[in-house]
Amino acid sequence: MPVHGEFERNDMVEHFAEYMSGHAVTKHGWVQSYGSRCVKPPIPLR
């Protein structure tokens, strides 16, 4: 899925994590990846 920048990249990760079994998505689980960029990585449940 092509995206034009960092902002949509997290949305794409969350979208696919919702459909993958064994992963949970948080509402407020932001993690600073580098610089001023933050992501909400999926949490593996297994």
CHARMM-style PDB file with segment names, atoms N, HN, CA, C and O in Angstrom:
ATOM      1  N   MET     1       0.845  -1.161   0.000  1.00  0.00      PROA
ATOM      2  CA  MET     1       0.000   0.000   0.000  1.00  0.00      PROA
ATOM      3  C   MET     1       0.896   1.231   0.000  1.00  0.00      PROA
ATOM      4  O   MET     1       1.588   1.480   0.987  1.00  0.00      PROA
ATOM      5  N   PRO     2       0.902   1.998  -1.066  1.00  0.00      PROA
ATOM      6  CA  PRO     2       1.755   3.185  -1.106  1.00  0.00      PROA
ATOM      7  C   PRO     2       1.206   4.311  -0.228  1.00  0.00      PROA
ATOM      8  O   PRO     2       0.001   4.556  -0.186  1.00  0.00      PROA
ATOM      9  N   VAL     3       2.098   4.971   0.454  1.00  0.00      PROA
ATOM     10  HN  VAL     3       3.077   4.772   0.420  1.00  0.00      PROA
ATOM     11  CA  VAL     3       1.741   6.138   1.261  1.00  0.00      PROA
ATOM     12  C   VAL     3       2.706   7.259   0.918  1.00  0.00      PROA
ATOM     13  O   VAL     3       3.809   7.008   0.434  1.00  0.00      PROA
ATOM     14  N   HSD     4       2.294   8.488   1.166  1.00  0.00      PROA
ATOM     15  HN  HSD     4       1.397   8.692   1.559  1.00  0.00      PROA
ATOM     16  CA  HSD     4       3.158   9.606   0.783  1.00  0.00      PROA
ATOM     17  C   HSD     4       3.961  10.175   1.938  1.00  0.00      PROA
ATOM     18  O   HSD     4       4.672  11.163   1.754  1.00  0.00      PROA
ATOM     19  N   GLY     5       3.870   9.585   3.124  1.00  0.00      PROA
ATOM     20  HN  GLY     5       3.293   8.782   3.274  1.00  0.00      PROA
ATOM     21  CA  GLY     5       4.666  10.115   4.224  1.00  0.00      PROA
ATOM     22  C   GLY     5       4.542   9.294   5.484  1.00  0.00      PROA
ATOM     23  O   GLY     5       3.828   8.292   5.524  1.00  0.00      PROA
ATOM     24  N   GLU     6       5.245   9.729   6.513  1.00  0.00      PROA
ATOM     25  HN  GLU     6       5.825  10.543   6.480  1.00  0.00      PROA
ATOM     26  CA  GLU     6       5.281   9.012   7.789  1.00  0.00      PROA
ATOM     27  C   GLU     6       3.943   9.003   8.510  1.00  0.00      PROA
ATOM     28  O   GLU     6       3.645   8.052   9.232  1.00  0.00      PROA
ATOM     29  N   PHE     7       3.140  10.027   8.334  1.00  0.00      PROA
ATOM     30  HN  PHE     7       3.383  10.799   7.748  1.00  0.00      PROA
ATOM     31  CA  PHE     7       1.908  10.151   9.111  1.00  0.00      PROA
ATOM     32  C   PHE     7       0.941   9.001   8.848  1.00  0.00      PROA
ATOM     33  O   PHE     7       0.314   8.499   9.781  1.00  0.00      PROA
ATOM     34  N   GLU     8       0.811   8.579   7.599  1.00  0.00      PROA
ATOM     35  HN  GLU     8       1.320   8.986   6.840  1.00  0.00      PROA
ATOM     36  CA  GLU     8      -0.114   7.504   7.260  1.00  0.00      PROA
ATOM     37  C   GLU     8       0.471   6.125   7.534  1.00  0.00      PROA
ATOM     38  O   GLU     8      -0.272   5.143   7.558  1.00  0.00      PROA
ATOM     39  N   ARG     9       1.748   6.027   7.736  1.00  0.00      PROA
ATOM     40  HN  ARG     9       2.351   6.825   7.717  1.00  0.00      PROA
ATOM     41  CA  ARG     9       2.382   4.730   7.944  1.00  0.00      PROA
ATOM     42  C   ARG     9       1.843   4.042   9.194  1.00  0.00      PROA
ATOM     43  O   ARG     9       1.614   2.832   9.175  1.00  0.00      PROA
ATOM     44  N   ASN    10       1.638   4.779  10.273  1.00  0.00      PROA
ATOM     45  HN  ASN    10       1.824   5.762  10.289  1.00  0.00      PROA
ATOM     46  CA  ASN    10       1.096   4.195  11.494  1.00  0.00      PROA
ATOM     47  C   ASN    10      -0.335   3.709  11.271  1.00  0.00      PROA
ATOM     48  O   ASN    10      -0.715   2.661  11.793  1.00  0.00      PROA
ATOM     49  N   ASP    11      -1.134   4.454  10.504  1.00  0.00      PROA
ATOM     50  HN  ASP    11      -0.825   5.305  10.080  1.00  0.00      PROA
ATOM     51  CA  ASP    11      -2.504   4.035  10.217  1.00  0.00      PROA
ATOM     52  C   ASP    11      -2.520   2.700   9.494  1.00  0.00      PROA
ATOM     53  O   ASP    11      -3.367   1.851   9.773  1.00  0.00      PROA
ATOM     54  N   MET    12      -1.601   2.509   8.577  1.00  0.00      PROA
ATOM     55  HN  MET    12      -0.913   3.198   8.350  1.00  0.00      PROA
ATOM     56  CA  MET    12      -1.522   1.267   7.823  1.00  0.00      PROA
ATOM     57  C   MET    12      -1.155   0.101   8.740  1.00  0.00      PROA
ATOM     58  O   MET    12      -1.730  -0.981   8.621  1.00  0.00      PROA
ATOM     59  N   VAL    13      -0.213   0.306   9.644  1.00  0.00      PROA
ATOM     60  HN  VAL    13       0.255   1.184   9.741  1.00  0.00      PROA
ATOM     61  CA  VAL    13       0.189  -0.738  10.589  1.00  0.00      PROA
ATOM     62  C   VAL    13      -0.984  -1.110  11.483  1.00  0.00      PROA
ATOM     63  O   VAL    13      -1.245  -2.294  11.693  1.00  0.00      PROA
ATOM     64  N   GLU    14      -1.693  -0.126  12.008  1.00  0.00      PROA
ATOM     65  HN  GLU    14      -1.482   0.836  11.837  1.00  0.00      PROA
ATOM     66  CA  GLU    14      -2.852  -0.392  12.867  1.00  0.00      PROA
ATOM     67  C   GLU    14      -3.939  -1.146  12.108  1.00  0.00      PROA
ATOM     68  O   GLU    14      -4.542  -2.076  12.644  1.00  0.00      PROA
ATOM     69  N   HSD    15      -4.186  -0.755  10.879  1.00  0.00      PROA
ATOM     70  HN  HSD    15      -3.696   0.001  10.443  1.00  0.00      PROA
ATOM     71  CA  HSD    15      -5.233  -1.382  10.079  1.00  0.00      PROA
ATOM     72  C   HSD    15      -4.976  -2.878   9.913  1.00  0.00      PROA
ATOM     73  O   HSD    15      -5.871  -3.691  10.146  1.00  0.00      PROA
ATOM     74  N   PHE    16      -3.771  -3.241   9.515  1.00  0.00      PROA
ATOM     75  HN  PHE    16      -3.044  -2.581   9.326  1.00  0.00      PROA
ATOM     76  CA  PHE    16      -3.474  -4.650   9.293  1.00  0.00      PROA
ATOM     77  C   PHE    16      -3.363  -5.424  10.602  1.00  0.00      PROA
ATOM     78  O   PHE    16      -3.672  -6.615  10.631  1.00  0.00      PROA
ATOM     79  N   ALA    17      -2.935  -4.789  11.672  1.00  0.00      PROA
ATOM     80  HN  ALA    17      -2.684  -3.821  11.649  1.00  0.00      PROA
ATOM     81  CA  ALA    17      -2.835  -5.465  12.971  1.00  0.00      PROA
ATOM     82  C   ALA    17      -4.212  -5.835  13.506  1.00  0.00      PROA
ATOM     83  O   ALA    17      -4.353  -6.834  14.211  1.00  0.00      PROA
ATOM     84  N   GLU    18      -5.228  -5.041  13.179  1.00  0.00      PROA
ATOM     85  HN  GLU    18      -5.114  -4.230  12.606  1.00  0.00      PROA
ATOM     86  CA  GLU    18      -6.585  -5.352  13.626  1.00  0.00      PROA
ATOM     87  C   GLU    18      -7.103  -6.645  13.013  1.00  0.00      PROA
ATOM     88  O   GLU    18      -7.932  -7.325  13.618  1.00  0.00      PROA
ATOM     89  N   TYR    19      -6.628  -6.996  11.821  1.00  0.00      PROA
ATOM     90  HN  TYR    19      -5.954  -6.444  11.330  1.00  0.00      PROA
ATOM     91  CA  TYR    19      -7.094  -8.191  11.123  1.00  0.00      PROA
ATOM     92  C   TYR    19      -6.206  -9.409  11.366  1.00  0.00      PROA
ATOM     93  O   TYR    19      -6.558 -10.514  10.956  1.00  0.00      PROA
ATOM     94  N   MET    20      -5.082  -9.229  12.014  1.00  0.00      PROA
ATOM     95  HN  MET    20      -4.796  -8.331  12.348  1.00  0.00      PROA
ATOM     96  CA  MET    20      -4.173 -10.344  12.292  1.00  0.00      PROA
ATOM     97  C   MET    20      -4.470 -10.901  13.677  1.00  0.00      PROA
ATOM     98  O   MET    20      -4.539 -10.155  14.653  1.00  0.00      PROA
ATOM     99  N   SER    21      -4.644 -12.204  13.756  1.00  0.00      PROA
ATOM    100  HN  SER    21      -4.589 -12.811  12.963  1.00  0.00      PROA
ATOM    101  CA  SER    21      -4.893 -12.800  15.069  1.00  0.00      PROA
ATOM    102  C   SER    21      -3.610 -12.762  15.890  1.00  0.00      PROA
ATOM    103  O   SER    21      -2.509 -12.864  15.351  1.00  0.00      PROA
ATOM    104  N   GLY    22      -3.769 -12.614  17.189  1.00  0.00      PROA
ATOM    105  HN  GLY    22      -4.664 -12.531  17.628  1.00  0.00      PROA
ATOM    106  CA  GLY    22      -2.610 -12.594  18.080  1.00  0.00      PROA
ATOM    107  C   GLY    22      -1.984 -11.229  18.287  1.00  0.00      PROA
ATOM    108  O   GLY    22      -0.900 -11.130  18.861  1.00  0.00      PROA
ATOM    109  N   HSD    23      -2.657 -10.157  17.824  1.00  0.00      PROA
ATOM    110  HN  HSD    23      -3.539 -10.238  17.359  1.00  0.00      PROA
ATOM    111  CA  HSD    23      -2.147  -8.797  17.995  1.00  0.00      PROA
ATOM    112  C   HSD    23      -3.242  -7.899  18.548  1.00  0.00      PROA
ATOM    113  O   HSD    23      -4.415  -8.059  18.212  1.00  0.00      PROA
ATOM    114  N   ALA    24      -2.862  -6.969  19.383  1.00  0.00      PROA
ATOM    115  HN  ALA    24      -1.909  -6.838  19.657  1.00  0.00      PROA
ATOM    116  CA  ALA    24      -3.793  -5.977  19.920  1.00  0.00      PROA
ATOM    117  C   ALA    24      -3.285  -4.586  19.565  1.00  0.00      PROA
ATOM    118  O   ALA    24      -2.080  -4.355  19.465  1.00  0.00      PROA
ATOM    119  N   VAL    25      -4.222  -3.668  19.377  1.00  0.00      PROA
ATOM    120  HN  VAL    25      -5.201  -3.855  19.458  1.00  0.00      PROA
ATOM    121  CA  VAL    25      -3.885  -2.277  19.070  1.00  0.00      PROA
ATOM    122  C   VAL    25      -4.360  -1.416  20.237  1.00  0.00      PROA
ATOM    123  O   VAL    25      -5.487  -1.576  20.705  1.00  0.00      PROA
ATOM    124  N   THR    26      -3.513  -0.509  20.707  1.00  0.00      PROA
ATOM    125  HN  THR    26      -2.597  -0.379  20.326  1.00  0.00      PROA
ATOM    126  CA  THR    26      -3.868   0.341  21.840  1.00  0.00      PROA
ATOM    127  C   THR    26      -4.426   1.680  21.365  1.00  0.00      PROA
ATOM    128  O   THR    26      -4.240   2.064  20.211  1.00  0.00      PROA
ATOM    129  N   LYS    27      -5.106   2.382  22.259  1.00  0.00      PROA
ATOM    130  HN  LYS    27      -5.257   2.070  23.197  1.00  0.00      PROA
ATOM    131  CA  LYS    27      -5.600   3.723  21.945  1.00  0.00      PROA
ATOM    132  C   LYS    27      -4.538   4.778  22.204  1.00  0.00      PROA
ATOM    133  O   LYS    27      -4.404   5.728  21.433  1.00  0.00      PROA
ATOM    134  N   HSD    28      -3.779   4.616  23.290  1.00  0.00      PROA
ATOM    135  HN  HSD    28      -3.888   3.843  23.916  1.00  0.00      PROA
ATOM    136  CA  HSD    28      -2.838   5.652  23.712  1.00  0.00      PROA
ATOM    137  C   HSD    28      -1.423   5.108  23.888  1.00  0.00      PROA
ATOM    138  O   HSD    28      -0.654   5.662  24.675  1.00  0.00      PROA
ATOM    139  N   GLY    29      -1.064   4.059  23.192  1.00  0.00      PROA
ATOM    140  HN  GLY    29      -1.689   3.609  22.554  1.00  0.00      PROA
ATOM    141  CA  GLY    29       0.248   3.436  23.362  1.00  0.00      PROA
ATOM    142  C   GLY    29       1.303   3.980  22.420  1.00  0.00      PROA
ATOM    143  O   GLY    29       1.987   3.211  21.744  1.00  0.00      PROA
ATOM    144  N   TRP    30       1.443   5.295  22.368  1.00  0.00      PROA
ATOM    145  HN  TRP    30       0.888   5.919  22.917  1.00  0.00      PROA
ATOM    146  CA  TRP    30       2.413   5.914  21.459  1.00  0.00      PROA
ATOM    147  C   TRP    30       3.838   5.676  21.937  1.00  0.00      PROA
ATOM    148  O   TRP    30       4.128   5.750  23.131  1.00  0.00      PROA
ATOM    149  N   VAL    31       4.723   5.388  20.987  1.00  0.00      PROA
ATOM    150  HN  VAL    31       4.488   5.327  20.017  1.00  0.00      PROA
ATOM    151  CA  VAL    31       6.141   5.178  21.260  1.00  0.00      PROA
ATOM    152  C   VAL    31       6.924   6.084  20.318  1.00  0.00      PROA
ATOM    153  O   VAL    31       6.634   6.138  19.123  1.00  0.00      PROA
ATOM    154  N   GLN    32       7.904   6.787  20.846  1.00  0.00      PROA
ATOM    155  HN  GLN    32       8.140   6.742  21.817  1.00  0.00      PROA
ATOM    156  CA  GLN    32       8.727   7.654  20.005  1.00  0.00      PROA
ATOM    157  C   GLN    32       9.682   6.781  19.222  1.00  0.00      PROA
ATOM    158  O   GLN    32      10.501   6.074  19.809  1.00  0.00      PROA
ATOM    159  N   SER    33       9.587   6.823  17.889  1.00  0.00      PROA
ATOM    160  HN  SER    33       8.922   7.397  17.412  1.00  0.00      PROA
ATOM    161  CA  SER    33      10.437   5.971  17.064  1.00  0.00      PROA
ATOM    162  C   SER    33      11.787   6.632  16.801  1.00  0.00      PROA
ATOM    163  O   SER    33      12.827   6.009  17.013  1.00  0.00      PROA
ATOM    164  N   TYR    34      11.788   7.868  16.349  1.00  0.00      PROA
ATOM    165  HN  TYR    34      10.943   8.375  16.177  1.00  0.00      PROA
ATOM    166  CA  TYR    34      13.018   8.645  16.184  1.00  0.00      PROA
ATOM    167  C   TYR    34      12.634  10.094  15.937  1.00  0.00      PROA
ATOM    168  O   TYR    34      11.607  10.387  15.323  1.00  0.00      PROA
ATOM    169  N   GLY    35      13.464  10.979  16.419  1.00  0.00      PROA
ATOM    170  HN  GLY    35      14.298  10.741  16.918  1.00  0.00      PROA
ATOM    171  CA  GLY    35      13.170  12.403  16.268  1.00  0.00      PROA
ATOM    172  C   GLY    35      11.854  12.766  16.920  1.00  0.00      PROA
ATOM    173  O   GLY    35      11.627  12.467  18.092  1.00  0.00      PROA
ATOM    174  N   SER    36      10.988  13.410  16.160  1.00  0.00      PROA
ATOM    175  HN  SER    36      11.172  13.653  15.207  1.00  0.00      PROA
ATOM    176  CA  SER    36       9.675  13.787  16.683  1.00  0.00      PROA
ATOM    177  C   SER    36       8.578  12.849  16.188  1.00  0.00      PROA
ATOM    178  O   SER    36       7.393  13.129  16.368  1.00  0.00      PROA
ATOM    179  N   ARG    37       8.968  11.739  15.567  1.00  0.00      PROA
ATOM    180  HN  ARG    37       9.930  11.512  15.421  1.00  0.00      PROA
ATOM    181  CA  ARG    37       7.984  10.804  15.015  1.00  0.00      PROA
ATOM    182  C   ARG    37       7.597   9.751  16.034  1.00  0.00      PROA
ATOM    183  O   ARG    37       8.449   9.176  16.711  1.00  0.00      PROA
ATOM    184  N   CYS    38       6.309   9.508  16.133  1.00  0.00      PROA
ATOM    185  HN  CYS    38       5.616   9.975  15.583  1.00  0.00      PROA
ATOM    186  CA  CYS    38       5.788   8.517  17.080  1.00  0.00      PROA
ATOM    187  C   CYS    38       4.888   7.533  16.350  1.00  0.00      PROA
ATOM    188  O   CYS    38       4.250   7.879  15.356  1.00  0.00      PROA
ATOM    189  N   VAL    39       4.842   6.314  16.845  1.00  0.00      PROA
ATOM    190  HN  VAL    39       5.361   6.033  17.652  1.00  0.00      PROA
ATOM    191  CA  VAL    39       4.002   5.266  16.277  1.00  0.00      PROA
ATOM    192  C   VAL    39       3.278   4.539  17.399  1.00  0.00      PROA
ATOM    193  O   VAL    39       3.671   4.622  18.562  1.00  0.00      PROA
ATOM    194  N   LYS    40       2.220   3.830  17.041  1.00  0.00      PROA
ATOM    195  HN  LYS    40       1.900   3.763  16.096  1.00  0.00      PROA
ATOM    196  CA  LYS    40       1.515   2.967  17.991  1.00  0.00      PROA
ATOM    197  C   LYS    40       1.696   1.531  17.507  1.00  0.00      PROA
ATOM    198  O   LYS    40       0.862   1.029  16.754  1.00  0.00      PROA
ATOM    199  N   PRO    41       2.763   0.867  17.922  1.00  0.00      PROA
ATOM    200  CA  PRO    41       3.008  -0.480  17.422  1.00  0.00      PROA
ATOM    201  C   PRO    41       2.002  -1.477  17.989  1.00  0.00      PROA
ATOM    202  O   PRO    41       1.551  -1.325  19.125  1.00  0.00      PROA
ATOM    203  N   PRO    42       1.644  -2.504  17.201  1.00  0.00      PROA
ATOM    204  CA  PRO    42       0.759  -3.537  17.726  1.00  0.00      PROA
ATOM    205  C   PRO    42       1.468  -4.359  18.795  1.00  0.00      PROA
ATOM    206  O   PRO    42       2.691  -4.500  18.778  1.00  0.00      PROA
ATOM    207  N   ILE    43       0.689  -4.894  19.718  1.00  0.00      PROA
ATOM    208  HN  ILE    43      -0.304  -4.780  19.731  1.00  0.00      PROA
ATOM    209  CA  ILE    43       1.241  -5.686  20.814  1.00  0.00      PROA
ATOM    210  C   ILE    43       0.972  -7.161  20.534  1.00  0.00      PROA
ATOM    211  O   ILE    43      -0.189  -7.556  20.422  1.00  0.00      PROA
ATOM    212  N   PRO    44       2.009  -7.985  20.419  1.00  0.00      PROA
ATOM    213  CA  PRO    44       1.770  -9.424  20.231  1.00  0.00      PROA
ATOM    214  C   PRO    44       1.211 -10.032  21.514  1.00  0.00      PROA
ATOM    215  O   PRO    44       1.714  -9.764  22.605  1.00  0.00      PROA
ATOM    216  N   LEU    45       0.174 -10.846  21.379  1.00  0.00      PROA
ATOM    217  HN  LEU    45      -0.234 -11.064  20.492  1.00  0.00      PROA
ATOM    218  CA  LEU    45      -0.481 -11.432  22.540  1.00  0.00      PROA
ATOM    219  C   LEU    45       0.037 -12.824  22.875  1.00  0.00      PROA
ATOM    220  O   LEU    45      -0.232 -13.330  23.965  1.00  0.00      PROA
ATOM    221  N   ARG    46       0.755 -13.438  21.985  1.00  0.00      PROA
ATOM    222  HN  ARG    46       0.973 -13.026  21.100  1.00  0.00      PROA
ATOM    223  CA  ARG    46       1.236 -14.799  22.229  1.00  0.00      PROA
ATOM    224  C   ARG    46       2.662 -14.815  22.665  1.00  0.00      PROA
ATOM    225  OT1 ARG    46       3.220 -15.884  22.912  1.00  0.00      PROA
TER     226      ARG     46
END
